[in-house]
Amino acid sequence: MNCGADRAVTRGGDDVTANDTGGGEFDPYRVALAGLLRCCEPPVPEQVARFVAGLGARGAWEAIAGRSAPKSVAQVVDARLGALDAAALTARAEADLRSAAAAGAVVLGPDDLEWPAECFMGLDHVRPHDRCVHAAVPLALYRRGDRWPVTRRGSAAVVGSRSATPYGVRVASDLGAGLADRGVTVVSGAAFGVDAAAHRGALHAGTAAGARECPSGVTVAVLACGIDRAYPVAHRLLLDAATACGSVVSEYPPGAVPARHRFLVRNRLIAAFGEATVVVEAGRRSGSLNTATTAGGLSRQVLAVPGPVSSAMSVGCHDLIRDQKASLVTDAGDVVGLLGPLQPAAPVHRGGSRPTDGLDLLTARVHEALPARGTATVDEISVEAGLSMREVLGALATLHLDGLAVKHDGGWGRCAV
C-alpha cells in the first residue's frame, strides 16, 4: 500500500499533491507544517499556538524561518533553529517530507479536510486544569495509512499496562475485536501489553481464518516517536497491519526517538481521538491514568475494567471506579452502550431469575423448610420454619398455587424447579 508521495489531499476546495517529491519541489503548505513540527517540541507552547493560528501555517513558518517572529515566539523556537538560515530550514523541512514519504506517510494540518478538528476541540481549555499540563492541539500530524476513520463519534481508546497479565491481554483483545465488529475504531498506542492486544483484537475482528481483507472495524496507533520508526521494534508487523487497515499517526518529525515525556504528551491525542477511553489494567502510577484524566477533562466517557482485588495491575482501575471517575465495563457491549445516544443500550448484567425470587419472606421460609426429598407434616414444617401452623398453611396454599409445593400422602414436599 502506497499512501505517500502520490497521495492527493483536498485542502480549501483545491486538489494539491501531498508531499510531492517530483523534481524536488514540495507544496509550500506541507513544507510549513513539516518545518513547524521540527522547530517546536510538543505540547506546543501557547504563544506559538496563538501565533500559528493567527497567521496560518505558511505565514507563521515564513516569519519563524525568516527570523521575524515576535520575541515571545523566537525564545521558544530558537533552540531548534540554531544558526540555520531560511533556505537551510526549508531544506530540512523538505528532507522530513522525503523521509515521511519513504515511510508511506503524509503530513496533515488544520487546513486539510481530513484534519480531526472536532476531536481536538477542548484540548487547549483542558491544559490549565489539574494533571492535564500536556493538553494542547497539535500543529500538524504525520499519518501513515489510507483509512482515516477518526471522528468525534464512533472511536474508543483502549489503554492499559505494558506489563499486562494474561487476564488483561485477553480482556483487551476481546474488547478490540468486539468494538471493531460493531464498527467502532479502536485507538491505542501500540505499546506492549494492553495496547498491542487491543490493536490485534481489532485487526482480527470479522475476518475468517486466513482471510487477508481488512476487518469490519479499523484501528489507529498513535506513536511517541517519528512516523518512520517502529516502536517497539517488535511491533513493526503490527504497525504495518494497522497501516493497512487503519492509520498510524505521530506529531513528531521523522527520526524522532521515543522518550519518556513524549509518551505522556502522546497520551492526550489518544484521549482526544476516542469518544470514550477504556482502561483495562493500570497500576497506581500507570501512564494510562494520565490518558483517562485527559479524557475526563475533555468530557469524554472514562471507563474501566475491574480486575482481581489481589492484582496490583488493576489498582488504578479500581481507584477510578471507586472515586467515580470511571464507569465499570466488562465487555464491548458495555462500551458501545455508553458511547452515544444513538447506540443501543448495553444489556443489564443480571443473574438468572428463579421461581422463588418473588416470594415474600414468610412464604420463602416455609419453602426452605420443605424437604427436597420425601414429605413432611404441617407440624414438622411449622417447627422447622419457626412459624405458627396458621402461617404455614397460608404459605403452603400460595406455594401450591405457584407450583412450588405438592401435597402427597398427607405430607408436603418441594417441587423440582
C-alpha positions in Angstrom: 0.0 0.0 0.0 1.4 3.4 -1.1 -0.1 6.3 0.7 2.9 8.6 0.4 4.2 10.9 -2.4 1.4 10.5 -4.9 -1.5 10.8 -2.5 -3.9 13.6 -3.2 -5.2 15.7 -0.3 -8.0 18.2 -0.7 -7.5 21.5 1.0 -9.6 24.6 0.9 -11.5 23.3 -2.1 -8.4 22.8 -4.2 -6.6 19.5 -5.0 -2.9 19.5 -4.1 -0.4 16.7 -4.1 0.7 15.9 -0.6 4.4 15.8 -0.1 5.1 15.8 -3.8 8.7 14.8 -4.3 8.7 15.2 -8.1 11.6 17.4 -9.2 12.5 18.2 -5.6 9.5 20.6 -5.2 7.0 20.5 -2.4 3.7 22.1 -1.7 4.6 25.2 0.5 1.8 24.3 2.9 3.4 20.9 3.6 6.8 22.4 4.0 5.4 24.9 6.5 3.8 22.1 8.5 6.9 20.0 8.5 9.0 23.0 9.5 6.7 23.9 12.4 6.8 20.3 13.7 10.6 20.4 13.6 11.1 23.7 15.4 8.9 23.1 18.5 8.7 20.2 20.9 5.1 19.2 21.7 3.0 20.2 23.5 3.1 23.5 21.7 3.6 26.5 24.0 0.5 28.8 24.0 2.4 31.7 22.4 3.4 29.6 19.4 0.0 28.1 19.0 -1.6 31.6 19.0 1.0 32.8 16.5 0.3 30.0 14.1 -3.4 30.3 14.5 -3.3 34.0 13.7 -1.1 33.8 10.6 -1.8 30.3 9.4 0.9 27.6 8.9 2.6 29.2 5.9 2.7 32.8 7.3 3.9 31.6 10.7 6.6 29.4 9.1 7.9 32.2 6.9 8.2 34.5 9.8 9.9 31.9 12.0 12.3 30.8 9.3 13.0 34.4 8.3 13.7 35.3 12.0 10.9 37.9 12.0 8.7 36.2 14.6 7.8 38.0 17.8 10.3 37.7 20.6 8.0 35.5 22.7 7.8 33.0 19.8 11.5 33.3 18.9 12.5 32.5 22.5 10.7 29.2 22.2 11.9 28.1 18.7 15.4 29.5 18.5 17.0 26.4 20.3 15.7 24.2 17.5 16.5 26.7 14.7 20.1 27.1 15.7 22.2 29.1 13.2 20.3 27.8 10.1 19.0 30.4 7.7 15.7 30.3 5.9 17.0 28.2 3.0 18.6 25.6 5.3 15.5 25.4 7.4 13.3 24.9 4.4 15.7 22.2 3.1 15.4 20.5 6.5 11.6 20.5 6.3 11.7 19.1 2.8 14.1 16.3 4.0 11.5 15.4 6.6 8.8 15.2 3.9 11.1 12.9 1.9 11.6 10.7 4.9 7.9 10.6 5.7 7.1 9.8 2.0 9.7 7.0 2.0 7.8 5.5 5.0 4.5 5.9 3.2 3.3 8.9 5.3 1.8 12.3 4.6 1.6 15.4 6.8 -1.8 16.9 7.6 -2.7 20.2 9.1 -5.8 22.2 10.1 -6.5 23.3 6.5 -7.0 19.7 5.4 -10.5 18.3 5.2 -9.3 15.2 6.9 -8.0 17.1 9.9 -9.9 15.8 13.0 -10.7 19.3 14.3 -13.7 18.1 16.3 -11.6 15.6 18.2 -9.2 18.4 19.3 -11.9 20.8 20.5 -11.4 21.5 24.2 -7.7 20.4 24.4 -6.5 24.0 24.9 -9.1 24.6 27.6 -8.2 21.4 29.5 -4.5 22.3 29.8 -4.7 24.7 32.7 -6.5 22.1 34.8 -5.2 19.6 37.2 -2.8 17.0 35.7 -3.6 18.0 32.1 -0.5 20.1 31.5 0.3 18.2 28.3 -3.0 19.0 26.7 -2.6 21.2 23.5 -3.8 20.9 19.9 -1.0 19.6 17.7 0.2 21.9 14.9 0.2 19.1 12.4 0.3 15.3 12.2 2.2 12.8 10.1 -0.1 10.0 9.1 0.6 6.6 7.5 -2.3 4.6 6.1 -5.1 5.3 3.7 -8.0 4.7 6.1 -8.5 7.7 8.4 -11.6 6.8 10.5 -11.1 9.1 13.4 -14.2 11.2 14.2 -15.6 12.7 17.4 -18.1 9.8 17.3 -17.5 6.1 16.8 -14.0 5.7 18.2 -12.8 4.3 21.5 -9.4 4.4 23.1 -8.3 1.2 24.8 -5.3 1.6 27.1 -3.6 -0.1 30.0 -0.4 -1.6 31.4 2.6 -2.6 29.3 3.1 -5.4 31.9 -0.4 -6.7 31.4 -1.4 -10.0 32.9 -2.9 -12.8 30.8 -6.3 -11.6 32.1 -5.6 -8.1 30.9 -4.3 -9.2 27.5 -7.4 -11.4 27.0 -9.8 -8.7 28.0 -8.1 -6.1 25.8 -8.1 -8.4 22.8 -11.8 -9.2 23.3 -12.6 -5.5 23.6 -10.7 -4.7 20.5 -12.4 -7.4 18.5 -15.9 -6.7 19.9 -15.6 -2.9 19.2 -14.3 -3.4 15.7 -17.1 -5.9 15.0 -19.5 -3.1 15.9 -17.8 -0.6 13.6 -16.0 1.2 16.4 -12.5 2.4 15.6 -10.0 1.2 18.2 -7.4 3.8 19.2 -4.3 2.9 21.2 -0.5 3.5 21.5 1.0 0.3 20.0 2.9 -0.4 23.3 3.4 -3.9 24.7 0.6 -5.4 26.8 -2.9 -3.9 26.6 -2.2 -1.6 23.7 -1.0 -4.3 21.4 -3.7 -6.7 22.4 -6.4 -4.1 21.6 -4.9 -3.4 18.2 -4.6 -7.1 17.4 -8.2 -7.8 18.5 -9.5 -5.1 16.2 -7.3 -6.2 13.3 -8.6 -9.8 13.6 -12.2 -8.9 14.0 -14.7 -10.1 11.4 -12.1 -12.0 9.4 -12.3 -15.7 8.7 -9.2 -17.8 9.4 -6.6 -17.0 6.8 -8.6 -14.0 5.4 -6.5 -11.1 4.2 -9.1 -8.4 3.8 -9.5 -5.6 6.5 -12.0 -6.3 9.3 -15.3 -4.5 9.8 -13.7 -2.1 12.2 -10.2 -0.4 12.0 -7.5 0.7 14.4 -5.4 3.7 14.9 -2.0 3.7 16.5 -0.5 6.9 18.0 3.3 7.0 18.3 5.6 8.8 20.6 8.4 8.9 18.0 8.8 9.7 14.4 6.4 8.2 11.9 9.3 6.4 10.1 10.2 4.4 13.2 8.6 1.2 14.5 8.4 1.4 18.3 8.6 -1.0 19.9 10.7 -2.6 17.2 9.0 -6.0 17.9 5.7 -4.4 16.8 6.8 -3.5 13.3 4.4 -6.0 11.7 1.6 -4.9 14.0 2.1 -1.3 12.9 2.3 -2.4 9.2 -1.1 -4.1 9.7 -2.5 -1.1 11.4 -1.4 1.0 8.4 -3.1 -1.4 6.0 -6.4 -1.4 7.9 -6.3 2.0 9.5 -3.7 4.6 10.4 -0.5 5.2 12.3 0.0 8.8 13.4 2.6 11.0 15.1 3.2 14.7 15.7 6.9 14.1 15.9 9.2 14.7 12.9 10.8 11.7 11.2 13.7 10.3 13.1 12.5 11.5 16.5 13.3 8.9 19.1 10.8 7.8 21.8 11.4 9.4 25.2 9.6 9.1 28.5 8.0 12.6 28.3 6.8 12.0 24.8 4.6 9.1 25.8 2.8 11.3 28.3 2.4 14.0 25.7 1.2 11.4 23.1 -1.5 10.2 25.5 -3.6 13.3 25.2 -4.0 12.6 21.4 -5.2 9.0 22.3 -7.7 10.5 24.7 -8.8 13.2 22.1 -9.3 10.6 19.3 -11.6 8.4 21.4 -15.3 9.1 22.2 -14.5 7.0 25.3 -11.3 5.8 26.9 -11.3 2.3 28.4 -8.7 1.5 31.0 -8.2 -2.3 31.0 -5.3 -2.7 33.5 -3.4 0.0 35.3 -1.2 0.2 38.3 -1.5 3.2 40.6 1.2 5.1 38.7 0.3 3.9 35.2 0.6 6.3 32.3 -2.8 5.2 31.2 -4.3 7.0 34.1 -2.9 10.2 32.5 -4.9 9.3 29.4 -8.0 8.8 31.5 -7.6 12.1 33.3 -7.3 14.0 30.0 -10.3 12.1 28.6 -12.3 13.2 31.7 -11.2 16.8 31.2 -12.5 16.6 27.6 -15.9 15.4 28.9 -15.4 12.1 27.2 -16.5 8.8 28.7 -14.0 7.2 31.0 -14.5 3.5 31.5 -12.6 0.9 33.5 -12.5 -2.9 33.6 -12.3 -4.4 37.1 -9.7 -7.0 37.9 -8.9 -9.3 40.7 -8.7 -7.4 44.0 -5.3 -9.0 44.6 -3.8 -7.7 41.4 -1.5 -4.7 41.5 -2.2 -4.3 37.8 -5.9 -3.4 38.5 -5.4 -1.0 41.4 -5.6 2.0 39.1 -8.9 0.7 37.5 -10.4 0.1 40.9 -9.4 3.6 42.1 -11.1 5.1 39.1 -14.3 3.2 39.7 -14.3 3.8 43.5 -13.7 7.5 43.1 -16.5 7.7 40.5 -14.1 8.9 37.8 -14.9 5.9 35.6 -17.9 3.7 34.8 -17.4 0.0 35.2 -17.5 -2.1 32.0 -16.8 -5.7 31.3 -17.1 -6.1 27.5 -17.5 -4.3 24.2 -21.3 -4.3 24.6 -21.0 -2.2 27.8 -18.7 0.2 26.0 -20.9 0.6 22.9 -24.0 1.1 25.1 -22.3 4.1 26.7 -20.8 5.7 23.6 -23.7 7.8 22.4 -27.5 8.3 22.5 -27.9 6.6 19.1 -26.2 3.4 20.2 -28.3 0.5 21.6 -28.1 0.3 25.4 -25.9 -2.4 26.9 -27.8 -5.2 28.4 -28.0 -5.2 32.2 -26.0 -7.9 33.8 -28.3 -9.9 36.0 -28.2 -13.4 37.3 -30.8 -15.8 36.0 -34.2 -15.5 37.6 -35.5 -18.2 39.9 -39.2 -19.2 40.5 -38.7 -18.3 44.2 -37.4 -14.7 43.6 -40.9 -13.1 44.1 -41.8 -14.9 47.4 -42.3 -12.8 50.5 -40.1 -13.6 53.5 -42.7 -15.8 55.3 -43.5 -17.9 52.3 -39.8 -18.2 51.4 -39.2 -19.6 55.0 -41.9 -22.2 54.5 -40.5 -23.2 51.1 -37.0 -23.6 52.6 -38.5 -25.8 55.4 -40.0 -28.2 52.8 -37.9 -31.3 52.4 -36.2 -31.7 49.0 -36.9 -35.4 49.1 -39.9 -37.0 50.7 -42.6 -35.1 52.6 -43.2 -33.5 56.0 -46.3 -32.8 58.0 -47.6 -29.3 58.6 -46.5 -29.7 62.2 -42.9 -30.6 61.2 -42.8 -27.7 58.7 -44.0 -25.3 61.4 -41.2 -26.4 63.8 -38.6 -26.1 61.0 -39.7 -22.7 59.8 -40.4 -21.3 63.3 -43.9 -20.2 62.3 -47.4 -20.9 63.5 -49.4 -23.7 61.8 -51.8 -21.0 60.5 -49.0 -19.1 58.8 -47.6 -22.4 57.4 -51.0 -23.4 56.0 -51.4 -20.0 54.3 -47.9 -20.1 52.8 -48.4 -23.7 51.6 -51.5 -22.7 49.8 -49.5 -20.0 47.9 -46.6 -22.3 47.2 -49.1 -25.0 45.9 -50.7 -22.5 43.5 -47.3 -21.4 42.3 -46.2 -24.9 41.6 -43.5 -24.8 44.2 -45.1 -27.3 46.8 -47.0 -30.5 46.4 -49.2 -32.5 48.8 -48.7 -36.2 48.9 -49.9 -38.9 51.4 -50.9 -36.3 54.0 -47.5 -34.6 53.8 -45.9 -31.7 51.9 -42.9 -31.8 49.7 -40.9 -29.4 47.5 -41.5 -29.4 43.7 -38.5 -29.7 41.5 -38.0 -26.3 39.6 
